[in-house]
């Protein structure tokens, strides 16, 4: 999403790769912690649904 909303979008695969690496470095520790917590919750939901559909 961050790469897509840049003022000047990448024009080729090399610029895209550079933009992705740059944006990856901009992810805060809090955002990463939130993602880890989200994965734990989602994994638990999948297990509780016996691999079936979750919300």
N, CA and C atoms as a LAMMPS dump frame, in Angstrom:
ITEM: TIMESTEP
0
ITEM: NUMBER OF ATOMS
165
ITEM: BOX BOUNDS ff ff ff
-5.0000000000000000e+02 5.0000000000000000e+02
-5.0000000000000000e+02 5.0000000000000000e+02
-5.0000000000000000e+02 5.0000000000000000e+02
ITEM: ATOMS id mol type element x y z
1 1 1 N 0.825 -1.2 0
2 1 2 C 0 0 0
3 1 3 C 0.862 1.254 0
4 2 1 N 1.928 1.208 0.764
5 2 2 C 2.779 2.4 0.849
6 2 3 C 3.463 2.697 -0.472
7 3 1 N 3.907 1.662 -1.16
8 3 2 C 4.548 1.866 -2.46
9 3 3 C 3.506 2.39 -3.453
10 4 1 N 2.308 1.832 -3.403
11 4 2 C 1.247 2.232 -4.333
12 4 3 C 0.852 3.694 -4.151
13 5 1 N 0.947 4.224 -2.929
14 5 2 C 0.502 5.596 -2.673
15 5 3 C 1.626 6.628 -2.774
16 6 1 N 2.79 6.214 -3.225
17 6 2 C 3.892 7.166 -3.384
18 6 3 C 3.537 8.228 -4.427
19 7 1 N 4.055 9.435 -4.231
20 7 2 C 3.803 10.532 -5.178
21 7 3 C 4.332 10.184 -6.567
22 8 1 N 5.501 9.56 -6.617
23 8 2 C 6.08 9.126 -7.887
24 8 3 C 6.2 7.603 -7.825
25 9 1 N 5.317 6.895 -8.516
26 9 2 C 5.348 5.429 -8.448
27 9 3 C 6.568 4.858 -9.173
28 10 1 N 7 3.672 -8.785
29 10 2 C 8.119 3.025 -9.478
30 10 3 C 7.762 2.795 -10.953
31 11 1 N 8.743 3.015 -11.839
32 11 2 C 8.493 2.895 -13.279
33 11 3 C 9.011 1.598 -13.873
34 12 1 N 9.798 0.854 -13.102
35 12 2 C 10.325 -0.413 -13.595
36 12 3 C 10.587 -1.33 -12.4
37 13 1 N 11 -2.539 -12.704
38 13 2 C 11.171 -3.538 -11.645
39 13 3 C 12.275 -3.142 -10.666
40 14 1 N 13.306 -2.455 -11.144
41 14 2 C 14.404 -2.052 -10.255
42 14 3 C 13.947 -0.974 -9.281
43 15 1 N 13.186 -0.017 -9.78
44 15 2 C 12.643 1.017 -8.884
45 15 3 C 11.657 0.401 -7.903
46 16 1 N 10.862 -0.562 -8.37
47 16 2 C 9.92 -1.24 -7.475
48 16 3 C 10.665 -1.964 -6.367
49 17 1 N 11.719 -2.676 -6.725
50 17 2 C 12.505 -3.394 -5.716
51 17 3 C 13.086 -2.419 -4.694
52 18 1 N 13.611 -1.304 -5.16
53 18 2 C 14.173 -0.308 -4.251
54 18 3 C 13.11 0.287 -3.342
55 19 1 N 11.942 0.572 -3.901
56 19 2 C 10.845 1.136 -3.11
57 19 3 C 10.377 0.149 -2.047
58 20 1 N 10.302 -1.124 -2.416
59 20 2 C 9.877 -2.143 -1.45
60 20 3 C 10.871 -2.263 -0.299
61 21 1 N 12.152 -2.268 -0.618
62 21 2 C 13.179 -2.354 0.434
63 21 3 C 13.111 -1.126 1.339
64 22 1 N 12.936 0.037 0.729
65 22 2 C 12.855 1.273 1.517
66 22 3 C 11.642 1.256 2.446
67 23 1 N 10.501 0.88 1.908
68 23 2 C 9.291 0.862 2.732
69 23 3 C 9.36 -0.221 3.801
70 24 1 N 9.99 -1.347 3.489
71 24 2 C 10.163 -2.403 4.497
72 24 3 C 10.926 -1.851 5.695
73 25 1 N 11.951 -1.044 5.422
74 25 2 C 12.736 -0.448 6.491
75 25 3 C 11.974 0.591 7.3
76 26 1 N 10.886 1.107 6.748
77 26 2 C 10.093 2.129 7.428
78 26 3 C 9.013 1.554 8.342
79 27 1 N 8.865 0.24 8.372
80 27 2 C 7.844 -0.36 9.236
81 27 3 C 8.307 -0.259 10.687
82 28 1 N 7.463 0.317 11.528
83 28 2 C 7.838 0.518 12.933
84 28 3 C 7.761 -0.788 13.717
85 29 1 N 8.455 -0.814 14.832
86 29 2 C 8.419 -1.982 15.714
87 29 3 C 6.997 -2.235 16.213
88 30 1 N 6.238 -1.17 16.442
89 30 2 C 4.86 -1.333 16.913
90 30 3 C 4.001 -1.992 15.841
91 31 1 N 4.184 -1.571 14.59
92 31 2 C 3.431 -2.2 13.502
93 31 3 C 3.763 -3.689 13.398
94 32 1 N 5.037 -4.021 13.529
95 32 2 C 5.452 -5.427 13.482
96 32 3 C 4.844 -6.215 14.632
97 33 1 N 4.844 -5.639 15.818
98 33 2 C 4.25 -6.313 16.974
99 33 3 C 2.757 -6.545 16.748
100 34 1 N 2.072 -5.56 16.169
101 34 2 C 0.643 -5.71 15.881
102 34 3 C 0.405 -6.832 14.865
103 35 1 N 1.262 -6.927 13.862
104 35 2 C 1.127 -7.981 12.864
105 35 3 C 1.337 -9.36 13.477
106 36 1 N 2.316 -9.481 14.372
107 36 2 C 2.566 -10.758 15.035
108 36 3 C 1.352 -11.155 15.869
109 37 1 N 0.794 -10.211 16.61
110 37 2 C -0.398 -10.497 17.409
111 37 3 C -1.557 -10.905 16.515
112 38 1 N -1.7 -10.255 15.397
113 38 2 C -2.763 -10.572 14.448
114 38 3 C -2.602 -11.997 13.92
115 39 1 N -1.376 -12.381 13.599
116 39 2 C -1.135 -13.737 13.089
117 39 3 C -1.472 -14.778 14.15
118 40 1 N -1.15 -14.498 15.397
119 40 2 C -1.49 -15.428 16.484
120 40 3 C -2.999 -15.614 16.575
121 41 1 N -3.73 -14.505 16.522
122 41 2 C -5.19 -14.563 16.609
123 41 3 C -5.763 -15.317 15.417
124 42 1 N -5.279 -15.003 14.234
125 42 2 C -5.793 -15.66 13.029
126 42 3 C -5.491 -17.157 13.041
127 43 1 N -4.3 -17.529 13.498
128 43 2 C -3.938 -18.948 13.579
129 43 3 C -4.858 -19.681 14.539
130 44 1 N -5.16 -19.065 15.667
131 44 2 C -6.06 -19.663 16.642
132 44 3 C -7.45 -19.84 16.045
133 45 1 N -7.925 -18.847 15.295
134 45 2 C -9.244 -18.946 14.666
135 45 3 C -9.286 -20.095 13.659
136 46 1 N -8.229 -20.247 12.879
137 46 2 C -8.169 -21.339 11.899
138 46 3 C -8.169 -22.687 12.619
139 47 1 N -7.412 -22.806 13.693
140 47 2 C -7.385 -24.054 14.453
141 47 3 C -8.751 -24.355 15.057
142 48 1 N -9.393 -23.349 15.611
143 48 2 C -10.722 -23.543 16.208
144 48 3 C -11.758 -23.93 15.159
145 49 1 N -11.562 -23.457 13.921
146 49 2 C -12.48 -23.795 12.834
147 49 3 C -12.072 -25.09 12.131
148 50 1 N -11.096 -25.779 12.698
149 50 2 C -10.587 -27.044 12.129
150 50 3 C -10.184 -26.853 10.666
151 51 1 N -9.561 -25.718 10.386
152 51 2 C -9.088 -25.434 9.032
153 51 3 C -10.153 -24.85 8.127
154 52 1 N -11.346 -24.703 8.64
155 52 2 C -12.455 -24.161 7.835
156 52 3 C -12.402 -22.652 7.749
157 53 1 N -13.465 -22.105 7.254
158 53 2 C -13.561 -20.665 7.034
159 53 3 C -13.611 -19.901 8.357
160 54 1 N -12.957 -18.749 8.366
161 54 2 C -12.976 -17.862 9.538
162 54 3 C -13.54 -16.518 9.096
163 55 1 N -13.744 -15.648 10.066
164 55 2 C -14.312 -14.333 9.713
165 55 3 C -13.373 -13.466 9.021
